[in-house]
């Protein structure tokens, strides 16, 4: 963007007294980082940067604009309204698919050897049985875990971060609260969590879409009894 600005010969006003060129450079870069980050988070990476910079230059140089500020706001609002409609459509499609895929997976999974299906809908499979105590809902646990979607996409991992997680059992999704009470300290298990015991219709972040069934590989490293 800096190269484009140079090529466009943007008329730069003199900085206020006491502001050094180095400060101007840092401020200019910082604003660029903020705007670029906002564009990326708003999924606007398809913007034409040359057109964007041309508009900035025309404002700075007091040239005649294609849109005044009011028209510009209308264009932006109209675009984001269309995007919201499209995002909602995709969200509803993902929701319907997740519900169907989740039901099918859990129905087939519960028939597999070693899988225990609980009345709540939670399923789990004990991979390694530990000799330690089982936690209660009031306890705090220390675990290593890996979370994936049904297609194998990993969305979270304490292994990847290089350190286990510690949390009270009342502070996590229902599938974790119930699942960890089924296994003892030192155990390793897989949890198959229906959307009703996970994040439901709201989903979580970019990867966990609405009504997604989740799979967690969990090692229960330590149970810290409630005082």
LUMVO-990262 format. One record per residue (C-alpha): residue number from 1; residue in one letter; x, y, z. Coordinates in steps of 0.02 Angstrom, whole numbers, always signed. Example, Ala and Ser with C-alpha at 12.3 -4.5 7.8 and 13.67 -1.06 7.14 Angstrom:
# residues 2
+-----+---+--------+--------+--------+
|   k | r |     xx |     yy |     zz |
+-----+---+--------+--------+--------+
|   1 | a |   +615 |   -225 |   +390 |
|   2 | s |   +684 |    -53 |   +357 |
+-----+---+--------+--------+--------+
END
This chain:
# residues 227
+-----+---+--------+--------+--------+
|   k | r |     xx |     yy |     zz |
+-----+---+--------+--------+--------+
|   1 | x |     +0 |     +0 |     +0 |
|   2 | x |   +145 |   +116 |    +40 |
|   3 | x |   +214 |    +88 |   -136 |
|   4 | x |    +44 |   +128 |   -212 |
|   5 | x |    +31 |   +288 |   -112 |
|   6 | x |   +203 |   +340 |   -174 |
|   7 | x |   +156 |   +301 |   -353 |
|   8 | x |     -4 |   +402 |   -337 |
|   9 | x |    +97 |   +552 |   -272 |
|  10 | x |    -14 |   +587 |   -124 |
|  11 | x |     +4 |   +766 |    -65 |
|  12 | x |    +67 |   +752 |   +113 |
|  13 | x |    +43 |   +897 |   +232 |
|  14 | x |   +179 |   +948 |   +351 |
|  15 | x |   +170 |   +862 |   +520 |
|  16 | x |   +130 |   +968 |   +674 |
|  17 | x |   +278 |  +1045 |   +765 |
|  18 | x |   +365 |   +920 |   +876 |
|  19 | x |   +314 |   +768 |   +774 |
|  20 | x |   +468 |   +686 |   +699 |
|  21 | x |   +475 |   +593 |   +531 |
|  22 | x |   +503 |   +432 |   +627 |
|  23 | x |   +343 |   +461 |   +726 |
|  24 | x |   +248 |   +497 |   +566 |
|  25 | x |   +315 |   +336 |   +492 |
|  26 | x |   +264 |   +234 |   +645 |
|  27 | x |    +92 |   +314 |   +653 |
|  28 | x |    +63 |   +286 |   +467 |
|  29 | x |   +113 |   +103 |   +482 |
|  30 | x |     +8 |    +77 |   +639 |
|  31 | x |   -148 |   +147 |   +554 |
|  32 | x |   -113 |    +35 |   +405 |
|  33 | x |   -102 |   -117 |   +521 |
|  34 | x |   -266 |    -71 |   +606 |
|  35 | x |   -358 |    -44 |   +443 |
|  36 | x |   -285 |   -200 |   +364 |
|  37 | x |   -334 |   -303 |   +517 |
|  38 | x |   -510 |   -232 |   +516 |
|  39 | x |   -527 |   -273 |   +331 |
|  40 | x |   -466 |   -450 |   +360 |
|  41 | x |   -580 |   -480 |   +510 |
|  42 | x |   -726 |   -413 |   +408 |
|  43 | x |   -679 |   -535 |   +268 |
|  44 | x |   -643 |   -392 |   +148 |
|  45 | x |   -480 |   -462 |    +82 |
|  46 | x |   -553 |   -450 |    -94 |
|  47 | x |   -546 |   -259 |    -90 |
|  48 | x |   -457 |   -178 |   -236 |
|  49 | x |   -315 |    -89 |   -146 |
|  50 | x |   -271 |    +21 |   -294 |
|  51 | x |   -450 |    +89 |   -297 |
|  52 | x |   -447 |   +108 |   -108 |
|  53 | x |   -284 |   +208 |   -111 |
|  54 | x |   -347 |   +311 |   -259 |
|  55 | x |   -496 |   +365 |   -154 |
|  56 | x |   -382 |   +412 |     -8 |
|  57 | x |   -273 |   +514 |   -124 |
|  58 | x |   -422 |   +604 |   -199 |
|  59 | x |   -485 |   +651 |    -26 |
|  60 | x |   -312 |   +711 |    +28 |
|  61 | x |   -292 |   +813 |   -132 |
|  62 | x |   -468 |   +888 |   -126 |
|  63 | x |   -512 |   +812 |   -294 |
|  64 | x |   -688 |   +779 |   -356 |
|  65 | x |   -749 |   +615 |   -281 |
|  66 | x |   -857 |   +478 |   -359 |
|  67 | x |   -957 |   +472 |   -197 |
|  68 | x |   -978 |   +601 |    -61 |
|  69 | x |   -973 |   +539 |   +119 |
|  70 | x |  -1160 |   +506 |   +126 |
|  71 | x |  -1160 |   +406 |    -36 |
|  72 | x |  -1007 |   +311 |    +24 |
|  73 | x |  -1098 |   +261 |   +183 |
|  74 | x |  -1247 |   +200 |    +81 |
|  75 | x |  -1134 |    +93 |    -29 |
|  76 | x |  -1050 |    +17 |   +123 |
|  77 | x |  -1213 |    -16 |   +216 |
|  78 | x |  -1293 |    -94 |    +62 |
|  79 | x |  -1145 |   -209 |    +37 |
|  80 | x |  -1140 |   -269 |   +217 |
|  81 | x |  -1327 |   -297 |   +218 |
|  82 | x |  -1309 |   -412 |    +68 |
|  83 | x |  -1164 |   -500 |   +152 |
|  84 | x |  -1266 |   -528 |   +311 |
|  85 | x |  -1407 |   -606 |   +210 |
|  86 | x |  -1284 |   -721 |   +123 |
|  87 | x |  -1197 |   -767 |   +287 |
|  88 | x |  -1365 |   -809 |   +366 |
|  89 | x |  -1409 |   -919 |   +217 |
|  90 | x |  -1244 |  -1013 |   +233 |
|  91 | x |  -1268 |  -1026 |   +421 |
|  92 | x |  -1439 |  -1107 |   +398 |
|  93 | x |  -1368 |  -1229 |   +270 |
|  94 | x |  -1225 |  -1275 |   +388 |
|  95 | x |  -1347 |  -1295 |   +532 |
|  96 | x |  -1459 |  -1416 |   +436 |
|  97 | x |  -1309 |  -1517 |   +375 |
|  98 | x |  -1230 |  -1524 |   +548 |
|  99 | x |  -1392 |  -1589 |   +626 |
| 100 | x |  -1410 |  -1724 |   +494 |
| 101 | x |  -1226 |  -1774 |   +498 |
| 102 | x |  -1223 |  -1775 |   +688 |
| 103 | x |  -1374 |  -1889 |   +705 |
| 104 | x |  -1305 |  -2010 |   +577 |
| 105 | x |  -1133 |  -2014 |   +657 |
| 106 | x |  -1196 |  -2042 |   +835 |
| 107 | x |  -1318 |  -2177 |   +779 |
| 108 | x |  -1179 |  -2274 |   +693 |
| 109 | x |  -1048 |  -2237 |   +826 |
| 110 | x |  -1146 |  -2305 |   +974 |
| 111 | x |  -1145 |  -2478 |   +895 |
| 112 | x |   -954 |  -2483 |   +890 |
| 113 | x |   -856 |  -2589 |  +1011 |
| 114 | x |   -812 |  -2501 |  +1174 |
| 115 | x |   -925 |  -2351 |  +1148 |
| 116 | x |  -1040 |  -2310 |  +1295 |
| 117 | x |  -1198 |  -2211 |  +1256 |
| 118 | x |  -1273 |  -2113 |  +1401 |
| 119 | x |  -1457 |  -2060 |  +1418 |
| 120 | x |  -1409 |  -1877 |  +1389 |
| 121 | x |  -1346 |  -1919 |  +1214 |
| 122 | x |  -1162 |  -1910 |  +1261 |
| 123 | x |  -1054 |  -2055 |  +1202 |
| 124 | x |   -879 |  -2098 |  +1260 |
| 125 | x |   -747 |  -2231 |  +1235 |
| 126 | x |   -615 |  -2269 |  +1366 |
| 127 | x |   -445 |  -2284 |  +1282 |
| 128 | x |   -337 |  -2301 |  +1438 |
| 129 | x |   -407 |  -2333 |  +1612 |
| 130 | x |   -325 |  -2239 |  +1754 |
| 131 | x |   -322 |  -2293 |  +1935 |
| 132 | x |   -362 |  -2121 |  +2007 |
| 133 | x |   -522 |  -2047 |  +2075 |
| 134 | x |   -664 |  -1984 |  +1968 |
| 135 | x |   -705 |  -1799 |  +1978 |
| 136 | x |   -872 |  -1730 |  +2034 |
| 137 | x |   -958 |  -1579 |  +1959 |
| 138 | x |   -887 |  -1469 |  +2096 |
| 139 | x |   -705 |  -1517 |  +2063 |
| 140 | x |   -569 |  -1439 |  +1956 |
| 141 | x |   -475 |  -1544 |  +1829 |
| 142 | x |   -311 |  -1535 |  +1735 |
| 143 | x |   -319 |  -1610 |  +1561 |
| 144 | x |   -234 |  -1628 |  +1394 |
| 145 | x |   -356 |  -1632 |  +1249 |
| 146 | x |   -383 |  -1619 |  +1063 |
| 147 | x |   -548 |  -1566 |   +985 |
| 148 | x |   -603 |  -1608 |   +808 |
| 149 | x |   -756 |  -1595 |   +697 |
| 150 | x |   -834 |  -1747 |   +616 |
| 151 | x |   -731 |  -1717 |   +458 |
| 152 | x |   -570 |  -1722 |   +560 |
| 153 | x |   -539 |  -1534 |   +565 |
| 154 | x |   -447 |  -1491 |   +725 |
| 155 | x |   -516 |  -1335 |   +809 |
| 156 | x |   -426 |  -1337 |   +976 |
| 157 | x |   -281 |  -1430 |  +1057 |
| 158 | x |   -187 |  -1412 |  +1221 |
| 159 | x |    -54 |  -1526 |  +1144 |
| 160 | x |    -26 |  -1394 |  +1009 |
| 161 | x |     -6 |  -1259 |  +1142 |
| 162 | x |   +117 |  -1367 |  +1236 |
| 163 | x |    +31 |  -1363 |  +1406 |
| 164 | x |   -123 |  -1443 |  +1485 |
| 165 | x |   -279 |  -1345 |  +1530 |
| 166 | x |   -351 |  -1325 |  +1705 |
| 167 | x |   -532 |  -1279 |  +1737 |
| 168 | x |   -681 |  -1312 |  +1852 |
| 169 | x |   -804 |  -1439 |  +1784 |
| 170 | x |   -943 |  -1310 |  +1799 |
| 171 | x |   -851 |  -1195 |  +1679 |
| 172 | x |   -856 |  -1299 |  +1519 |
| 173 | x |   -984 |  -1369 |  +1397 |
| 174 | x |  -1107 |  -1497 |  +1466 |
| 175 | x |  -1028 |  -1639 |  +1369 |
| 176 | x |   -862 |  -1610 |  +1458 |
| 177 | x |   -944 |  -1591 |  +1629 |
| 178 | x |  -1034 |  -1757 |  +1611 |
| 179 | x |   -898 |  -1849 |  +1516 |
| 180 | x |   -756 |  -1815 |  +1636 |
| 181 | x |   -859 |  -1881 |  +1782 |
| 182 | x |   -863 |  -2051 |  +1695 |
| 183 | x |   -674 |  -2077 |  +1697 |
| 184 | x |   -540 |  -2082 |  +1831 |
| 185 | x |   -380 |  -1984 |  +1854 |
| 186 | x |   -248 |  -2051 |  +1735 |
| 187 | x |   -377 |  -2107 |  +1607 |
| 188 | x |   -382 |  -2064 |  +1423 |
| 189 | x |   -547 |  -2065 |  +1328 |
| 190 | x |   -638 |  -2003 |  +1176 |
| 191 | x |   -797 |  -1902 |  +1199 |
| 192 | x |   -927 |  -1893 |  +1061 |
| 193 | x |  -1031 |  -1742 |  +1104 |
| 194 | x |  -1198 |  -1700 |  +1019 |
| 195 | x |  -1232 |  -1517 |   +982 |
| 196 | x |  -1357 |  -1505 |  +1127 |
| 197 | x |  -1214 |  -1539 |  +1248 |
| 198 | x |  -1087 |  -1433 |  +1153 |
| 199 | x |  -1114 |  -1259 |  +1078 |
| 200 | x |  -1287 |  -1285 |  +1004 |
| 201 | x |  -1357 |  -1159 |   +882 |
| 202 | x |  -1232 |  -1023 |   +924 |
| 203 | x |  -1078 |  -1122 |   +873 |
| 204 | x |   -907 |  -1057 |   +926 |
| 205 | x |   -782 |   -959 |   +824 |
| 206 | x |   -754 |   -987 |   +639 |
| 207 | x |   -731 |  -1176 |   +641 |
| 208 | x |   -871 |  -1237 |   +755 |
| 209 | x |  -1026 |  -1198 |   +654 |
| 210 | x |  -1205 |  -1206 |   +725 |
| 211 | x |  -1265 |  -1375 |   +791 |
| 212 | x |  -1098 |  -1461 |   +763 |
| 213 | x |  -1065 |  -1630 |   +844 |
| 214 | x |   -890 |  -1631 |   +919 |
| 215 | x |   -759 |  -1763 |   +957 |
| 216 | x |   -632 |  -1739 |  +1097 |
| 217 | x |   -482 |  -1845 |  +1143 |
| 218 | x |   -454 |  -1811 |  +1328 |
| 219 | x |   -321 |  -1861 |  +1456 |
| 220 | x |   -374 |  -1831 |  +1636 |
| 221 | x |   -208 |  -1788 |  +1717 |
| 222 | x |   -265 |  -1728 |  +1887 |
| 223 | x |   -421 |  -1705 |  +1992 |
| 224 | x |   -419 |  -1563 |  +2117 |
| 225 | x |   -556 |  -1593 |  +2244 |
| 226 | x |   -666 |  -1447 |  +2292 |
| 227 | x |   -632 |  -1379 |  +2466 |
+-----+---+--------+--------+--------+
END
